[in-house]
């Protein structure tokens, strides 16, 4: 019999909805992995690389901040160097694409 919820090390529940097809795919992957469901879900979620996707507003704000930093770097700021300026230029180019 399972222990009481408050006595558990992991006492938080996360729930989400899957279609029947998605559920079959996930359960097949769990079988192939040879792990328990909870262990599989934790490893899948906690092992993911996080990518931040920003909308136009955030991209524009980021561009403004990067341009300010580049101005400081190119203007001879004591804390900036050429490598920092080069990185900032590259980031600004990526944002403009």
Steps between C-alpha positions, in 0.01 A plus 500: 500500500642844409607734775309817580559793268660719769750222580619477140825657377324607180161629606412730207289387206520634147226403256448560129273375224601273210310375198460122467773495235741704714435272798580189293827658381605600852416160645697327222801719580470415869500128420806537276679702770427228755426745781204584716263768369587754766872449450459534121299822529743656748802413285327629187394829652800577719751394235367735231697792364303819554471737205357846546280614217429870504236687308560815297468730804762314699730472199476875445574569868796262490633673189483839675694369800760332279546820300561694823757244611668514159515880517672473840739234372595697190512828691795390710317394816758378748309173552459416131744345258508418130384142553191621685428751223532224237256277688252785532525577127433134420197491731357814341541348154317186612213710636465688172447179300 
